[in-house]
Amino acid sequence: MSDKNIMLMAHLMRRAGFGASKDELLEISKRSYEEQVDLMLDSEPNYEVSKHLMHRYQPDYGSPMGNSSNGASWLYKMIWSDSPFKEKIALFWHGIFATGYAKLANGIVLHDQIKMFSKLGLGNYRNLLIELSKDPAMIIWLDNCESHKGAINENYGRELLELFSMGTGNYTEKDIKEAARAFTGWTIANKEYMTEKSQRDSVWPYGRLAMHFEYKEEDHDNDEKIFLGEKGNFNGEDIIDIICKQKATSRFIARHMYSFFVEDEPPVPEWPYKEPNNPEAIDALSEVYFNSGYDIKEMLRFLFKSDFFKTEKVWNKRVKSPIELVAGTLRLTKEFYRPEKFQSATNSQTSFMGQHAMNPPSVEGWHWGTEWLDSGTVVERVNFSSSNLGNTNHSGIRKIIDNVRANTNEIYSPEILIDLLLEELGEIIVSQNTKETLIDFAESRLNDKELLTDENLSELLKLVGAMPEYQRA
């Protein structure tokens, strides 16, 4: 039976990564829990997925013409990186700073944005917001390239306050306008030419080009502004400085962290009207935000080491997003040992489940939690996890079956078999009702250890993939 340290490590890896196999958990459990958290936060990946490997097997990787290969490549990194936490952080910010191909029609700027989230997502929040404001994908997504001195576009100023930092109810319409004035001149280099090229899509594969930030002093509104009660000749950096000092900002980011890493909160539009699940945790994270100088890494260090994260009360309380479900399953099955071109078809499975990476439904991103689950998406989720876990041609599943057989040589019972399988799949926690269902199935098919055939164990793994607990983290 598993010990509490391994179970806690499994909880950490489900939330800070995409889950871990039994062998991986045994390896990291050689360290203390606190040591593993520090290592995860402070170390750089030993194995970075090579962009040259991507280009070899997915020629469209980084291509401006689409986002399917970029999404597949990102999924490949989630599966094979030895630091899945870095990709999980990018996914965290992608859900907040939602930007999509539907409007941009340019895959490479989205690809570059995800890289930026992975690189800066554990740093200073002020720096992240500044880089976000200079990001070509965001500038086009929220029309800041259409905001000019004397003729502002309010989109970026509004969403910077509403969805990226403070949340509704903490600013006025006047503050939105003043923020928009401060960000005039923050635009795309050679915008007119880039727009014309995008419309024509000429000379494939160079019809759509990478875009670059440019600050145009002559288009910036240099007049005095009043923003959140402060007065001055503000530029964009000044607006972000003021935003980062606000208590509302600290609580907004803290609640996002709690919802993503601890337990599902209501959708963001409901936050002004519903109290957090754990107000004390939000207060504590907010305090770390200020004490650390807006340091995201230190907020997460506190979160992962906190009692409110480690308590068993929150284990399996988050519904896996489609990307988390697919990436976690593929880390177990190990289906793609190189970034094959047909991996794009597997990547499309997340879209069928309701989450198209790099193409959220709106600037609000996706609503998480139980909103992932409806009569259509549940069928897609169960079919995917069940069929992949039951495929004995996958090397990861082959290893799980071999491990189970090796550990049932001395003693066998359906109860022990189920425990072994749940351990091999990453210490999955199930209800008593689910466990009894699995045991009943095992007894009906595997009443003797001589019947531990590939086919029988495959059927049992399919059943595990279909159970409700597998859909949660």
C-alpha positions, 0 to 999 in steps of 0.5 A, spaced: 500 500 500 502 507 498 504 511 504 502 518 505 508 521 502 507 518 495 500 520 496 502 527 497 507 527 491 501 524 487 497 530 489 502 535 487 504 532 481 497 532 478 496 540 480 503 542 478 504 538 472 499 533 469 500 527 473 506 522 474 506 514 474 508 510 480 515 509 477 516 517 477 513 518 484 517 513 487 523 517 484 521 524 487 519 521 493 526 520 495 526 527 497 522 530 502 515 534 500 518 541 501 525 539 497 521 537 491 517 543 491 523 547 491 526 543 486 520 544 482 520 551 482 527 553 482 530 548 477 531 549 470 529 543 465 534 538 464 531 536 457 528 542 453 524 539 447 528 541 441 525 546 436 530 542 431 526 536 432 519 539 432 521 542 425 524 535 422 517 532 424 512 537 424 514 542 418 509 547 420 511 548 427 512 555 428 508 557 422 504 563 421 499 560 417 496 556 423 495 554 430 494 546 429 501 544 429 503 549 434 498 546 439 500 539 438 507 541 439 505 544 446 502 538 447 508 534 446 512 538 451 507 537 456 508 530 455 515 529 454 518 535 458 522 533 465 519 540 467 512 539 466 511 545 471 513 550 466 508 548 461 503 548 466 504 555 468 504 557 461 497 553 461 495 557 467 497 564 464 494 562 457 487 561 461 487 568 464 490 572 458 486 568 453 488 570 446 486 566 440 487 564 433 480 566 431 482 573 430 489 573 430 490 568 424 497 568 425 500 562 429 507 564 430 505 570 435 501 565 439 506 560 439 511 566 441 506 568 447 506 561 450 513 561 450 513 568 454 508 565 459 513 559 460 519 563 461 516 569 465 510 566 468 514 565 475 517 571 475 515 578 477 508 580 476 509 587 474 514 585 469 509 579 466 504 585 465 509 589 461 511 584 457 504 582 455 502 589 454 508 589 448 506 582 446 504 582 438 498 577 439 495 581 445 496 588 441 492 585 436 487 581 440 485 587 444 486 592 438 491 596 442 494 597 435 488 601 433 488 606 439 491 613 438 492 619 441 486 623 440 482 617 438 483 611 443 480 604 443 478 602 450 479 594 449 486 593 452 485 598 458 478 595 460 481 588 459 487 589 463 483 592 469 477 587 468 480 580 466 488 581 467 489 584 474 483 587 478 476 584 477 470 588 476 468 593 481 475 596 483 475 601 478 471 606 474 470 607 466 474 613 467 480 609 469 479 605 463 479 611 459 485 613 462 489 607 462 487 606 454 490 613 453 497 611 457 497 605 452 497 609 446 503 608 441 504 601 444 503 598 437 505 593 432 511 595 427 510 597 420 502 595 422 499 597 415 504 593 411 503 587 416 495 588 415 495 588 408 500 582 407 495 578 412 489 580 408 492 577 401 496 571 404 501 571 398 507 567 397 506 561 401 509 560 406 511 567 407 504 570 406 503 571 414 509 574 418 512 574 425 510 581 428 514 585 433 512 591 438 514 598 437 513 604 441 511 610 437 512 616 441 509 621 436 502 617 437 502 617 445 498 621 449 503 625 453 497 629 457 496 629 464 492 623 466 488 621 473 488 613 474 486 610 480 486 616 484 493 618 482 495 624 477 501 624 472 503 624 465 503 616 465 505 611 460 503 604 460 509 602 465 506 607 470 499 604 469 502 597 471 506 600 477 499 603 480 495 597 478 500 592 482 500 596 488 492 595 489 489 590 494 484 588 489 490 586 484 493 581 489 486 578 491 485 577 484 491 573 482 491 569 489 484 567 487 486 565 480 492 561 483 487 558 488 482 556 483 487 553 478 492 549 483 487 548 489 480 547 488 475 550 483 472 556 484 466 559 480 467 562 474 470 569 474 464 573 472 461 571 479 467 573 483 464 580 485 458 576 488 460 570 491 466 569 496 472 565 495 471 558 497 477 559 502 478 567 504 483 565 509 487 562 503 486 568 499 488 573 504 495 569 506 497 569 498 495 576 497 500 578 503 505 574 500 504 577 493 506 584 497 511 581 501 515 578 496 514 584 491 509 581 486 513 575 485 509 569 482 514 564 484 514 565 492 506 565 492 506 558 489 512 556 493 507 558 499 501 555 496 504 548 495 507 548 502 501 550 505 496 546 509 490 548 505 493 545 499 496 539 502 489 537 506 486 531 503 480 535 503 482 538 496 484 532 493 481 530 487 476 536 487 478 539 481 475 537 474 481 536 469 481 541 463 481 537 457 488 539 456 490 536 463 486 530 461 489 529 454 496 531 457 496 527 463 493 520 459 499 521 454 504 522 459 502 515 462 501 511 455 507 515 452 504 514 445 509 519 442 516 518 442 517 524 437 513 529 435 509 526 429 505 530 424 499 525 425 499 528 433 495 534 431 489 529 430 490 527 437 491 534 439 484 535 436 481 531 441 481 537 446 477 541 442 472 536 442 472 536 449 471 544 449 478 546 449 482 548 443 489 551 445 491 557 443 483 559 441 479 560 447 472 562 445 473 569 448 477 574 451 474 571 458 478 564 456 474 558 458 470 557 464 473 551 468 470 546 473 464 542 472 463 547 466 467 542 462 462 537 463 456 536 459 453 530 455 457 531 449 464 532 452 463 527 457 463 522 452 469 525 448 473 525 455 471 518 457 472 515 450 479 518 450 481 516 456 478 509 456 481 507 449 488 510 450 489 507 457 486 500 454 491 500 448 496 495 450 501 497 444 503 503 447 509 503 451 507 506 457 501 501 458 505 495 456 510 497 462 504 498 467 501 491 465 508 488 466 509 491 473 502 489 475 504 482 473 511 482 476 507 484 483 502 479 483 507 473 482 507 472 490 500 473 492 493 475 488 486 477 489 482 482 486 483 487 491 490 487 490 490 487 483 485 494 483 490 497 488 496 496 484 493 498 477 491 505 481 498 506 484 501 504 477 496 510 474 499 515 479 496 513 485 488 515 483 484 516 489 477 513 488 470 512 492 468 506 495 463 505 490 468 506 485 473 501 488 467 496 489 465 496 482 472 495 479 473 489 484 466 486 482 469 487 474 476 484 476 472 478 480 468 476 474 474 476 469 480 475 473 478 470 478 485 467 478 492 470 477 493 465 471 488 470 467 492 476 467 492 476 460 493 483 456 486 483 454 483 482 461 488 487 464 486 492 458 479 491 459 480 493 466 484 499 464 479 501 460 474 501 466 479 505 470 479 510 464 472 511 464 471 512 472 469 519 474 475 520 479 480 519 473 476 526 470 479 529 476 485 531 479 
